[in-house]
Amino acid sequence: MQKERGMTFIGLVLMVAGALFIAIIAMKLIPAYIEFFSVKKAISKISDTAGFNEMSKKDIADSFEKSATIDDISSIKAKDLIVTKNESGKQVVRAEYQKVVPLVANVSALLDFSASTDKSNLLTSSEPIQ
């Protein structure tokens, strides 16, 4: 006599519940990451503009606001951008912000995002947000 092999109904229900839980969490977090990639694209577009090093903070803010309107960026405003100069005298634009995403009941996920036009000097986790 052969033993029956396979998944029990309870095993199937637990597996579907686990997959459903992961899918719900992913569906809630993905929009925040899509918005972050839009922020990175907007900052990159600003840095690719001819005469970027001569742009004033107001010009940078105006350019970001235009991109933010088009790409529906609401987590960060142009006034929150950090504009500095690096060691070589090039202008650097950074966007650092946090997004709280409610998951289930009173459980939320806190996501820290940081984007910069300076690829050589990436931020470390110990650097404070200005």
A tleap script that builds the chain and sets N, CA, C and O, in Angstrom:
source leaprc.protein.ff14SB
mol = sequence {
  NMET GLN LYS GLU ARG GLY MET THR PHE ILE
  GLY LEU VAL LEU MET VAL ALA GLY ALA LEU
  PHE ILE ALA ILE ILE ALA MET LYS LEU ILE
  PRO ALA TYR ILE GLU PHE PHE SER VAL LYS
  LYS ALA ILE SER LYS ILE SER ASP THR ALA
  GLY PHE ASN GLU MET SER LYS LYS ASP ILE
  ALA ASP SER PHE GLU LYS SER ALA THR ILE
  ASP ASP ILE SER SER ILE LYS ALA LYS ASP
  LEU ILE VAL THR LYS ASN GLU SER GLY LYS
  GLN VAL VAL ARG ALA GLU TYR GLN LYS VAL
  VAL PRO LEU VAL ALA ASN VAL SER ALA LEU
  LEU ASP PHE SER ALA SER THR ASP LYS SER
  ASN LEU LEU THR SER SER GLU PRO ILE CGLN
}
set mol.1.N position { 0.840 -1.164 0.000 }
set mol.1.CA position { 0.000 0.000 0.000 }
set mol.1.C position { 0.897 1.244 0.000 }
set mol.1.O position { 1.865 1.328 0.756 }
set mol.2.N position { 0.554 2.203 -0.864 }
set mol.2.CA position { 1.332 3.433 -0.955 }
set mol.2.C position { 0.726 4.508 -0.071 }
set mol.2.O position { -0.492 4.603 0.084 }
set mol.3.N position { 1.622 5.327 0.513 }
set mol.3.CA position { 1.145 6.461 1.309 }
set mol.3.C position { 0.689 7.564 0.379 }
set mol.3.O position { 1.270 7.776 -0.685 }
set mol.4.N position { -0.330 8.247 0.779 }
set mol.4.CA position { -0.765 9.400 -0.012 }
set mol.4.C position { 0.198 10.545 0.228 }
set mol.4.O position { 0.669 10.764 1.344 }
set mol.5.N position { 0.476 11.260 -0.826 }
set mol.5.CA position { 1.395 12.390 -0.731 }
set mol.5.C position { 0.697 13.615 -1.293 }
set mol.5.O position { -0.172 13.514 -2.160 }
set mol.6.N position { 1.087 14.760 -0.790 }
set mol.6.CA position { 0.506 15.989 -1.303 }
set mol.6.C position { 0.265 16.991 -0.194 }
set mol.6.O position { 0.615 16.769 0.966 }
set mol.7.N position { -0.326 18.065 -0.572 }
set mol.7.CA position { -0.572 19.152 0.368 }
set mol.7.C position { -1.971 19.018 0.955 }
set mol.7.O position { -2.928 18.685 0.257 }
set mol.8.N position { -2.065 19.281 2.237 }
set mol.8.CA position { -3.376 19.241 2.871 }
set mol.8.C position { -4.107 20.554 2.601 }
set mol.8.O position { -3.499 21.533 2.167 }
set mol.9.N position { -5.376 20.568 2.852 }
set mol.9.CA position { -6.170 21.771 2.636 }
set mol.9.C position { -5.693 22.905 3.554 }
set mol.9.O position { -5.614 24.059 3.135 }
set mol.10.N position { -5.380 22.564 4.800 }
set mol.10.CA position { -4.901 23.580 5.736 }
set mol.10.C position { -3.560 24.136 5.263 }
set mol.10.O position { -3.329 25.342 5.357 }
set mol.11.N position { -2.687 23.292 4.766 }
set mol.11.CA position { -1.409 23.752 4.219 }
set mol.11.C position { -1.616 24.689 3.046 }
set mol.11.O position { -0.919 25.696 2.921 }
set mol.12.N position { -2.572 24.365 2.183 }
set mol.12.CA position { -2.878 25.218 1.036 }
set mol.12.C position { -3.412 26.575 1.487 }
set mol.12.O position { -3.017 27.612 0.953 }
set mol.13.N position { -4.311 26.566 2.472 }
set mol.13.CA position { -4.887 27.814 2.978 }
set mol.13.C position { -3.795 28.684 3.603 }
set mol.13.O position { -3.776 29.894 3.376 }
set mol.14.N position { -2.888 28.094 4.385 }
set mol.14.CA position { -1.799 28.857 4.989 }
set mol.14.C position { -0.858 29.423 3.925 }
set mol.14.O position { -0.392 30.555 4.055 }
set mol.15.N position { -0.580 28.668 2.901 }
set mol.15.CA position { 0.300 29.146 1.845 }
set mol.15.C position { -0.348 30.298 1.074 }
set mol.15.O position { 0.322 31.283 0.762 }
set mol.16.N position { -1.629 30.187 0.767 }
set mol.16.CA position { -2.342 31.266 0.062 }
set mol.16.C position { -2.426 32.506 0.951 }
set mol.16.O position { -2.280 33.624 0.458 }
set mol.17.N position { -2.658 32.327 2.249 }
set mol.17.CA position { -2.730 33.465 3.175 }
set mol.17.C position { -1.375 34.181 3.248 }
set mol.17.O position { -1.327 35.411 3.249 }
set mol.18.N position { -0.300 33.437 3.307 }
set mol.18.CA position { 1.038 34.035 3.329 }
set mol.18.C position { 1.339 34.800 2.050 }
set mol.18.O position { 1.864 35.912 2.101 }
set mol.19.N position { 1.011 34.217 0.908 }
set mol.19.CA position { 1.234 34.888 -0.375 }
set mol.19.C position { 0.367 36.148 -0.481 }
set mol.19.O position { 0.817 37.169 -1.000 }
set mol.20.N position { -0.854 36.075 0.002 }
set mol.20.CA position { -1.758 37.228 -0.019 }
set mol.20.C position { -1.232 38.353 0.874 }
set mol.20.O position { -1.297 39.524 0.500 }
set mol.21.N position { -0.714 38.003 2.043 }
set mol.21.CA position { -0.145 38.994 2.955 }
set mol.21.C position { 1.039 39.702 2.297 }
set mol.21.O position { 1.124 40.929 2.349 }
set mol.22.N position { 1.936 38.963 1.690 }
set mol.22.CA position { 3.092 39.549 1.009 }
set mol.22.C position { 2.645 40.426 -0.153 }
set mol.22.O position { 3.217 41.493 -0.375 }
set mol.23.N position { 1.641 39.997 -0.889 }
set mol.23.CA position { 1.140 40.784 -2.023 }
set mol.23.C position { 0.519 42.104 -1.554 }
set mol.23.O position { 0.710 43.136 -2.197 }
set mol.24.N position { -0.211 42.083 -0.458 }
set mol.24.CA position { -0.831 43.309 0.059 }
set mol.24.C position { 0.245 44.291 0.524 }
set mol.24.O position { 0.148 45.486 0.246 }
set mol.25.N position { 1.260 43.804 1.222 }
set mol.25.CA position { 2.353 44.670 1.677 }
set mol.25.C position { 3.062 45.277 0.461 }
set mol.25.O position { 3.351 46.474 0.451 }
set mol.26.N position { 3.339 44.478 -0.542 }
set mol.26.CA position { 4.016 44.972 -1.752 }
set mol.26.C position { 3.166 46.019 -2.462 }
set mol.26.O position { 3.693 47.033 -2.918 }
set mol.27.N position { 1.865 45.791 -2.561 }
set mol.27.CA position { 0.991 46.758 -3.242 }
set mol.27.C position { 0.935 48.095 -2.505 }
set mol.27.O position { 0.712 49.134 -3.127 }
set mol.28.N position { 1.136 48.079 -1.191 }
set mol.28.CA position { 1.119 49.329 -0.438 }
set mol.28.C position { 2.465 50.054 -0.505 }
set mol.28.O position { 2.500 51.282 -0.430 }
set mol.29.N position { 3.573 49.319 -0.645 }
set mol.29.CA position { 4.897 49.929 -0.655 }
set mol.29.C position { 5.359 50.374 -2.046 }
set mol.29.O position { 6.125 51.330 -2.163 }
set mol.30.N position { 4.911 49.705 -3.075 }
set mol.30.CA position { 5.380 50.004 -4.438 }
set mol.30.C position { 5.123 51.456 -4.854 }
set mol.30.O position { 6.016 52.049 -5.459 }
set mol.31.N position { 3.974 52.068 -4.575 }
set mol.31.CA position { 3.787 53.475 -4.972 }
set mol.31.C position { 4.824 54.432 -4.369 }
set mol.31.O position { 5.223 55.393 -5.026 }
set mol.32.N position { 5.266 54.184 -3.127 }
set mol.32.CA position { 6.288 55.040 -2.514 }
set mol.32.C position { 7.603 54.929 -3.270 }
set mol.32.O position { 8.298 55.928 -3.459 }
set mol.33.N position { 7.951 53.720 -3.706 }
set mol.33.CA position { 9.187 53.532 -4.463 }
set mol.33.C position { 9.072 54.112 -5.872 }
set mol.33.O position { 10.050 54.636 -6.405 }
set mol.34.N position { 7.907 54.025 -6.468 }
set mol.34.CA position { 7.705 54.636 -7.790 }
set mol.34.C position { 7.882 56.152 -7.686 }
set mol.34.O position { 8.503 56.770 -8.551 }
set mol.35.N position { 7.333 56.746 -6.624 }
set mol.35.CA position { 7.496 58.186 -6.433 }
set mol.35.C position { 8.967 58.543 -6.196 }
set mol.35.O position { 9.437 59.569 -6.687 }
set mol.36.N position { 9.695 57.711 -5.450 }
set mol.36.CA position { 11.112 57.959 -5.219 }
set mol.36.C position { 11.890 57.947 -6.536 }
set mol.36.O position { 12.750 58.799 -6.757 }
set mol.37.N position { 11.590 56.987 -7.404 }
set mol.37.CA position { 12.281 56.939 -8.692 }
set mol.37.C position { 11.922 58.162 -9.544 }
set mol.37.O position { 12.741 58.607 -10.349 }
set mol.38.N position { 10.735 58.703 -9.383 }
set mol.38.CA position { 10.363 59.947 -10.067 }
set mol.38.C position { 11.166 61.122 -9.525 }
set mol.38.O position { 11.572 61.999 -10.287 }
set mol.39.N position { 11.399 61.148 -8.207 }
set mol.39.CA position { 12.223 62.200 -7.604 }
set mol.39.C position { 13.648 62.105 -8.140 }
set mol.39.O position { 14.245 63.117 -8.509 }
set mol.40.N position { 14.195 60.886 -8.182 }
set mol.40.CA position { 15.541 60.698 -8.717 }
set mol.40.C position { 15.630 61.149 -10.170 }
set mol.40.O position { 16.613 61.768 -10.578 }
set mol.41.N position { 14.599 60.837 -10.945 }
set mol.41.CA position { 14.577 61.241 -12.357 }
set mol.41.C position { 14.523 62.754 -12.487 }
set mol.41.O position { 15.202 63.327 -13.339 }
set mol.42.N position { 13.722 63.408 -11.651 }
set mol.42.CA position { 13.603 64.867 -11.705 }
set mol.42.C position { 14.924 65.533 -11.347 }
set mol.42.O position { 15.331 66.495 -12.000 }
set mol.43.N position { 15.594 65.030 -10.316 }
set mol.43.CA position { 16.878 65.604 -9.909 }
set mol.43.C position { 17.933 65.353 -10.984 }
set mol.43.O position { 18.743 66.231 -11.285 }
set mol.44.N position { 17.920 64.168 -11.553 }
set mol.44.CA position { 18.871 63.848 -12.616 }
set mol.44.C position { 18.644 64.736 -13.835 }
set mol.44.O position { 19.599 65.181 -14.473 }
set mol.45.N position { 17.381 64.990 -14.155 }
set mol.45.CA position { 17.054 65.857 -15.289 }
set mol.45.C position { 17.561 67.272 -15.044 }
set mol.45.O position { 18.041 67.929 -15.967 }
set mol.46.N position { 17.457 67.739 -13.817 }
set mol.46.CA position { 17.961 69.075 -13.484 }
set mol.46.C position { 19.477 69.118 -13.669 }
set mol.46.O position { 20.006 70.076 -14.233 }
set mol.47.N position { 20.179 68.085 -13.196 }
set mol.47.CA position { 21.639 68.090 -13.288 }
set mol.47.C position { 22.130 67.938 -14.725 }
set mol.47.O position { 23.256 68.326 -15.034 }
set mol.48.N position { 21.305 67.382 -15.602 }
set mol.48.CA position { 21.690 67.225 -17.007 }
set mol.48.C position { 21.429 68.486 -17.821 }
set mol.48.O position { 21.803 68.556 -18.992 }
set mol.49.N position { 20.791 69.479 -17.214 }
set mol.49.CA position { 20.490 70.729 -17.900 }
set mol.49.C position { 21.787 71.487 -18.182 }
set mol.49.O position { 22.681 71.537 -17.336 }
set mol.50.N position { 21.882 72.073 -19.371 }
set mol.50.CA position { 23.052 72.887 -19.706 }
set mol.50.C position { 23.109 74.077 -18.752 }
set mol.50.O position { 22.094 74.731 -18.511 }
set mol.51.N position { 24.279 74.354 -18.217 }
set mol.51.CA position { 24.437 75.466 -17.286 }
set mol.51.C position { 23.971 75.146 -15.884 }
set mol.51.O position { 23.629 76.054 -15.127 }
set mol.52.N position { 23.950 73.876 -15.521 }
set mol.52.CA position { 23.470 73.466 -14.196 }
set mol.52.C position { 24.275 74.123 -13.075 }
set mol.52.O position { 23.699 74.541 -12.071 }
set mol.53.N position { 25.598 74.220 -13.231 }
set mol.53.CA position { 26.442 74.797 -12.175 }
set mol.53.C position { 26.193 76.286 -11.968 }
set mol.53.O position { 26.522 76.826 -10.912 }
set mol.54.N position { 25.621 76.948 -12.956 }
set mol.54.CA position { 25.337 78.378 -12.821 }
set mol.54.C position { 23.896 78.650 -12.398 }
set mol.54.O position { 23.524 79.805 -12.191 }
set mol.55.N position { 23.084 77.610 -12.268 }
set mol.55.CA position { 21.684 77.802 -11.895 }
set mol.55.C position { 21.583 78.266 -10.438 }
set mol.55.O position { 22.342 77.824 -9.576 }
set mol.56.N position { 20.641 79.155 -10.190 }
set mol.56.CA position { 20.391 79.590 -8.812 }
set mol.56.C position { 19.489 78.559 -8.123 }
set mol.56.O position { 18.919 77.681 -8.770 }
set mol.57.N position { 19.374 78.686 -6.811 }
set mol.57.CA position { 18.503 77.775 -6.062 }
set mol.57.C position { 17.054 77.925 -6.510 }
set mol.57.O position { 16.302 76.950 -6.527 }
set mol.58.N position { 16.667 79.129 -6.868 }
set mol.58.CA position { 15.299 79.359 -7.339 }
set mol.58.C position { 15.071 78.668 -8.680 }
set mol.58.O position { 14.011 78.081 -8.897 }
set mol.59.N position { 16.054 78.730 -9.583 }
set mol.59.CA position { 15.931 78.043 -10.870 }
set mol.59.C position { 15.801 76.532 -10.679 }
set mol.59.O position { 15.003 75.873 -11.345 }
set mol.60.N position { 16.596 76.002 -9.763 }
set mol.60.CA position { 16.543 74.566 -9.470 }
set mol.60.C position { 15.178 74.210 -8.886 }
set mol.60.O position { 14.580 73.204 -9.265 }
set mol.61.N position { 14.691 75.034 -7.967 }
set mol.61.CA position { 13.386 74.782 -7.344 }
set mol.61.C position { 12.270 74.847 -8.380 }
set mol.61.O position { 11.366 74.011 -8.367 }
set mol.62.N position { 12.323 75.827 -9.276 }
set mol.62.CA position { 11.303 75.945 -10.319 }
set mol.62.C position { 11.311 74.736 -11.240 }
set mol.62.O position { 10.256 74.210 -11.597 }
set mol.63.N position { 12.507 74.296 -11.624 }
set mol.63.CA position { 12.623 73.130 -12.497 }
set mol.63.C position { 12.090 71.873 -11.809 }
set mol.63.O position { 11.425 71.050 -12.438 }
set mol.64.N position { 12.387 71.729 -10.508 }
set mol.64.CA position { 11.888 70.569 -9.767 }
set mol.64.C position { 10.371 70.619 -9.648 }
set mol.64.O position { 9.705 69.595 -9.797 }
set mol.65.N position { 9.820 71.795 -9.382 }
set mol.65.CA position { 8.365 71.927 -9.260 }
set mol.65.C position { 7.654 71.528 -10.554 }
set mol.65.O position { 6.594 70.902 -10.516 }
set mol.66.N position { 8.239 71.893 -11.699 }
set mol.66.CA position { 7.643 71.495 -12.981 }
set mol.66.C position { 7.628 69.986 -13.115 }
set mol.66.O position { 6.617 69.400 -13.502 }
set mol.67.N position { 8.755 69.353 -12.794 }
set mol.67.CA position { 8.818 67.891 -12.863 }
set mol.67.C position { 7.892 67.246 -11.847 }
set mol.67.O position { 7.266 66.225 -12.133 }
set mol.68.N position { 7.801 67.837 -10.658 }
set mol.68.CA position { 6.939 67.284 -9.613 }
set mol.68.C position { 5.475 67.342 -10.018 }
set mol.68.O position { 4.702 66.439 -9.699 }
set mol.69.N position { 5.094 68.399 -10.720 }
set mol.69.CA position { 3.713 68.517 -11.185 }
set mol.69.C position { 3.411 67.456 -12.240 }
set mol.69.O position { 2.351 66.832 -12.220 }
set mol.70.N position { 4.338 67.263 -13.145 }
set mol.70.CA position { 4.142 66.286 -14.220 }
set mol.70.C position { 4.123 64.859 -13.681 }
set mol.70.O position { 3.270 64.059 -14.064 }
set mol.71.N position { 5.075 64.536 -12.781 }
set mol.71.CA position { 5.214 63.169 -12.276 }
set mol.71.C position { 4.419 62.897 -11.007 }
set mol.71.O position { 4.533 61.815 -10.433 }
set mol.72.N position { 3.612 63.861 -10.557 }
set mol.72.CA position { 2.774 63.712 -9.372 }
set mol.72.C position { 3.600 63.363 -8.131 }
set mol.72.O position { 3.317 62.387 -7.435 }
set mol.73.N position { 4.617 64.173 -7.870 }
set mol.73.CA position { 5.454 64.000 -6.683 }
set mol.73.C position { 4.865 64.867 -5.574 }
set mol.73.O position { 4.762 66.085 -5.717 }
set mol.74.N position { 4.476 64.227 -4.460 }
set mol.74.CA position { 3.858 64.982 -3.367 }
set mol.74.C position { 4.598 64.825 -2.041 }
set mol.74.O position { 4.304 65.549 -1.090 }
set mol.75.N position { 5.543 63.903 -1.959 }
set mol.75.CA position { 6.226 63.648 -0.690 }
set mol.75.C position { 7.300 64.671 -0.364 }
set mol.75.O position { 7.659 64.841 0.801 }
set mol.76.N position { 7.813 65.348 -1.364 }
set mol.76.CA position { 8.870 66.334 -1.148 }
set mol.76.C position { 8.582 67.549 -2.021 }
set mol.76.O position { 8.136 67.419 -3.161 }
set mol.77.N position { 8.837 68.707 -1.481 }
set mol.77.CA position { 8.623 69.953 -2.208 }
set mol.77.C position { 9.976 70.528 -2.613 }
set mol.77.O position { 11.015 70.106 -2.104 }
set mol.78.N position { 9.958 71.484 -3.521 }
set mol.78.CA position { 11.194 72.098 -4.008 }
set mol.78.C position { 11.947 72.804 -2.889 }
set mol.78.O position { 13.178 72.850 -2.906 }
set mol.79.N position { 11.233 73.351 -1.923 }
set mol.79.CA position { 11.897 74.048 -0.811 }
set mol.79.C position { 12.655 73.082 0.090 }
set mol.79.O position { 13.505 73.509 0.872 }
set mol.80.N position { 12.360 71.779 -0.006 }
set mol.80.CA position { 13.032 70.775 0.814 }
set mol.80.C position { 14.330 70.268 0.191 }
set mol.80.O position { 15.069 69.522 0.835 }
set mol.81.N position { 14.618 70.655 -1.039 }
set mol.81.CA position { 15.854 70.231 -1.692 }
set mol.81.C position { 17.046 70.905 -1.028 }
set mol.81.O position { 16.962 72.061 -0.613 }
set mol.82.N position { 18.144 70.189 -0.932 }
set mol.82.CA position { 19.376 70.715 -0.354 }
set mol.82.C position { 20.347 70.971 -1.505 }
set mol.82.O position { 20.746 70.036 -2.199 }
set mol.83.N position { 20.726 72.227 -1.709 }
set mol.83.CA position { 21.631 72.596 -2.795 }
set mol.83.C position { 22.946 73.043 -2.180 }
set mol.83.O position { 22.986 74.016 -1.428 }
set mol.84.N position { 24.034 72.327 -2.500 }
set mol.84.CA position { 25.365 72.648 -1.982 }
set mol.84.C position { 26.380 72.537 -3.112 }
set mol.84.O position { 26.026 72.221 -4.248 }
set mol.85.N position { 27.629 72.796 -2.794 }
set mol.85.CA position { 28.727 72.610 -3.743 }
set mol.85.C position { 29.654 71.550 -3.168 }
set mol.85.O position { 29.904 71.525 -1.963 }
set mol.86.N position { 30.168 70.668 -4.036 }
set mol.86.CA position { 31.097 69.647 -3.555 }
set mol.86.C position { 32.530 70.177 -3.576 }
set mol.86.O position { 32.751 71.358 -3.846 }
set mol.87.N position { 33.507 69.306 -3.292 }
set mol.87.CA position { 34.904 69.711 -3.187 }
set mol.87.C position { 35.446 70.277 -4.498 }
set mol.87.O position { 36.303 71.160 -4.485 }
set mol.88.N position { 34.951 69.774 -5.625 }
set mol.88.CA position { 35.455 70.235 -6.919 }
set mol.88.C position { 34.707 71.474 -7.421 }
set mol.88.O position { 34.962 71.929 -8.536 }
set mol.89.N position { 33.804 72.020 -6.633 }
set mol.89.CA position { 33.095 73.237 -6.996 }
set mol.89.C position { 31.831 73.008 -7.805 }
set mol.89.O position { 31.184 73.967 -8.227 }
set mol.90.N position { 31.468 71.745 -8.027 }
set mol.90.CA position { 30.235 71.450 -8.759 }
set mol.90.C position { 29.045 71.539 -7.818 }
set mol.90.O position { 29.140 71.219 -6.633 }
set mol.91.N position { 27.946 71.974 -8.362 }
set mol.91.CA position { 26.709 72.092 -7.595 }
set mol.91.C position { 26.102 70.704 -7.381 }
set mol.91.O position { 26.095 69.873 -8.289 }
set mol.92.N position { 25.601 70.467 -6.187 }
set mol.92.CA position { 25.002 69.179 -5.831 }
set mol.92.C position { 23.594 69.430 -5.299 }
set mol.92.O position { 23.391 70.291 -4.444 }
set mol.93.N position { 22.631 68.678 -5.807 }
set mol.93.CA position { 21.256 68.759 -5.329 }
set mol.93.C position { 20.922 67.432 -4.656 }
set mol.93.O position { 21.098 66.364 -5.244 }
set mol.94.N position { 20.439 67.512 -3.419 }
set mol.94.CA position { 20.046 66.306 -2.679 }
set mol.94.C position { 18.590 66.406 -2.254 }
set mol.94.O position { 18.083 67.480 -1.931 }
set mol.95.N position { 17.946 65.273 -2.266 }
set mol.95.CA position { 16.574 65.174 -1.766 }
set mol.95.C position { 16.565 64.063 -0.723 }
set mol.95.O position { 16.870 62.910 -1.029 }
set mol.96.N position { 16.219 64.412 0.488 }
set mol.96.CA position { 16.142 63.438 1.574 }
set mol.96.C position { 14.793 63.592 2.252 }
set mol.96.O position { 14.424 64.681 2.693 }
set mol.97.N position { 14.069 62.500 2.328 }
set mol.97.CA position { 12.753 62.575 2.957 }
set mol.97.C position { 12.340 61.207 3.464 }
set mol.97.O position { 12.927 60.186 3.106 }
set mol.98.N position { 11.324 61.209 4.301 }
set mol.98.CA position { 10.760 59.989 4.852 }
set mol.98.C position { 9.302 59.891 4.441 }
set mol.98.O position { 8.609 60.896 4.283 }
set mol.99.N position { 8.863 58.673 4.276 }
set mol.99.CA position { 7.463 58.432 3.917 }
set mol.99.C position { 6.924 57.350 4.856 }
set mol.99.O position { 7.533 56.292 5.014 }
set mol.100.N position { 5.798 57.624 5.466 }
set mol.100.CA position { 5.130 56.650 6.336 }
set mol.100.C position { 3.988 56.036 5.534 }
set mol.100.O position { 3.111 56.740 5.035 }
set mol.101.N position { 4.016 54.710 5.422 }
set mol.101.CA position { 2.989 53.992 4.664 }
set mol.101.C position { 2.202 53.121 5.636 }
set mol.101.O position { 2.755 52.179 6.203 }
set mol.102.N position { 0.909 53.424 5.840 }
set mol.102.CA position { 0.100 52.574 6.721 }
set mol.102.C position { -0.099 51.193 6.091 }
set mol.102.O position { -0.461 51.086 4.920 }
set mol.103.N position { 0.140 50.148 6.870 }
set mol.103.CA position { 0.018 48.789 6.344 }
set mol.103.C position { -1.287 48.135 6.776 }
set mol.103.O position { -2.188 47.934 5.961 }
set mol.104.N position { -1.386 47.806 8.058 }
set mol.104.CA position { -2.577 47.140 8.575 }
set mol.104.C position { -2.873 47.713 9.950 }
set mol.104.O position { -1.992 47.772 10.808 }
set mol.105.N position { -4.105 48.132 10.158 }
set mol.105.CA position { -4.555 48.685 11.448 }
set mol.105.C position { -3.601 49.790 11.901 }
set mol.105.O position { -3.500 50.817 11.229 }
set mol.106.N position { -2.898 49.607 13.022 }
set mol.106.CA position { -1.994 50.638 13.515 }
set mol.106.C position { -0.530 50.327 13.197 }
set mol.106.O position { 0.365 50.865 13.849 }
set mol.107.N position { -0.277 49.480 12.220 }
set mol.107.CA position { 1.080 49.119 11.812 }
set mol.107.C position { 1.422 49.885 10.534 }
set mol.107.O position { 0.685 49.848 9.549 }
set mol.108.N position { 2.564 50.582 10.579 }
set mol.108.CA position { 3.004 51.365 9.432 }
set mol.108.C position { 4.457 51.050 9.122 }
set mol.108.O position { 5.191 50.537 9.966 }
set mol.109.N position { 4.860 51.367 7.896 }
set mol.109.CA position { 6.257 51.222 7.484 }
set mol.109.C position { 6.826 52.619 7.284 }
set mol.109.O position { 6.202 53.460 6.636 }
set mol.110.N position { 8.008 52.871 7.835 }
set mol.110.CA position { 8.705 54.131 7.657 }
set mol.110.C position { 9.822 53.903 6.647 }
set mol.110.O position { 10.720 53.092 6.873 }
set mol.111.N position { 9.758 54.622 5.535 }
set mol.111.CA position { 10.745 54.470 4.468 }
set mol.111.C position { 11.594 55.734 4.400 }
set mol.111.O position { 11.053 56.836 4.309 }
set mol.112.N position { 12.915 55.589 4.444 }
set mol.112.CA position { 13.852 56.705 4.298 }
set mol.112.C position { 14.375 56.712 2.877 }
set mol.112.O position { 14.871 55.697 2.388 }
set mol.113.N position { 14.264 57.864 2.204 }
set mol.113.CA position { 14.737 57.989 0.837 }
set mol.113.C position { 15.776 59.091 0.760 }
set mol.113.O position { 15.660 60.113 1.435 }
set mol.114.N position { 16.794 58.878 -0.068 }
set mol.114.CA position { 17.834 59.870 -0.280 }
set mol.114.C position { 18.310 59.760 -1.724 }
set mol.114.O position { 18.682 58.679 -2.182 }
set mol.115.N position { 18.295 60.886 -2.437 }
set mol.115.CA position { 18.765 60.936 -3.820 }
set mol.115.C position { 19.674 62.141 -3.962 }
set mol.115.O position { 19.463 63.164 -3.312 }
set mol.116.N position { 20.687 62.021 -4.812 }
set mol.116.CA position { 21.640 63.099 -4.988 }
set mol.116.C position { 22.149 63.125 -6.420 }
set mol.116.O position { 22.156 62.104 -7.107 }
set mol.117.N position { 22.575 64.304 -6.863 }
set mol.117.CA position { 23.176 64.411 -8.192 }
set mol.117.C position { 24.656 64.085 -8.139 }
set mol.117.O position { 25.276 63.889 -9.184 }
set mol.118.N position { 25.244 64.019 -6.935 }
set mol.118.CA position { 26.665 63.718 -6.776 }
set mol.118.C position { 26.833 62.223 -6.558 }
set mol.118.O position { 26.557 61.712 -5.472 }
set mol.119.N position { 27.282 61.528 -7.585 }
set mol.119.CA position { 27.421 60.074 -7.497 }
set mol.119.C position { 28.710 59.657 -6.799 }
set mol.119.O position { 28.814 58.520 -6.339 }
set mol.120.N position { 29.692 60.548 -6.708 }
set mol.120.CA position { 30.972 60.181 -6.109 }
set mol.120.C position { 30.952 60.255 -4.594 }
set mol.120.O position { 31.775 59.618 -3.936 }
set mol.121.N position { 30.035 61.014 -4.029 }
set mol.121.CA position { 29.994 61.220 -2.588 }
set mol.121.C position { 28.637 60.807 -2.049 }
set mol.121.O position { 27.839 61.657 -1.652 }
set mol.122.N position { 28.370 59.516 -2.031 }
set mol.122.CA position { 27.090 59.024 -1.542 }
set mol.122.C position { 27.016 59.172 -0.032 }
set mol.122.O position { 28.029 59.054 0.657 }
set mol.123.N position { 25.832 59.427 0.480 }
set mol.123.CA position { 25.630 59.635 1.906 }
set mol.123.C position { 25.797 58.331 2.663 }
set mol.123.O position { 25.463 57.257 2.164 }
set mol.124.N position { 26.311 58.440 3.857 }
set mol.124.CA position { 26.354 57.294 4.745 }
set mol.124.C position { 25.200 57.416 5.719 }
set mol.124.O position { 24.603 58.483 5.859 }
set mol.125.N position { 24.893 56.338 6.381 }
set mol.125.CA position { 23.752 56.357 7.292 }
set mol.125.C position { 24.031 57.193 8.537 }
set mol.125.O position { 23.091 57.568 9.237 }
set mol.126.N position { 25.303 57.497 8.834 }
set mol.126.CA position { 25.602 58.271 10.025 }
set mol.126.C position { 25.539 59.770 9.797 }
set mol.126.O position { 25.619 60.542 10.752 }
set mol.127.N position { 25.395 60.200 8.536 }
set mol.127.CA position { 25.333 61.637 8.248 }
set mol.127.C position { 23.945 62.149 8.582 }
set mol.127.O position { 22.955 61.569 8.134 }
set mol.128.N position { 23.846 63.217 9.356 }
set mol.128.CA position { 22.525 63.727 9.721 }
set mol.128.C position { 21.841 64.397 8.554 }
set mol.128.O position { 22.490 64.934 7.657 }
set mol.129.N position { 20.525 64.360 8.575 }
set mol.129.CA position { 19.731 65.038 7.552 }
set mol.129.C position { 19.648 66.505 7.938 }
set mol.129.O position { 19.352 66.839 9.085 }
set mol.130.N position { 19.908 67.371 6.980 }
set mol.130.CA position { 19.880 68.816 7.254 }
set mol.130.C position { 18.500 69.367 7.064 }
set mol.130.O position { 18.283 70.564 7.250 }
savepdb mol mol.pdb
quit
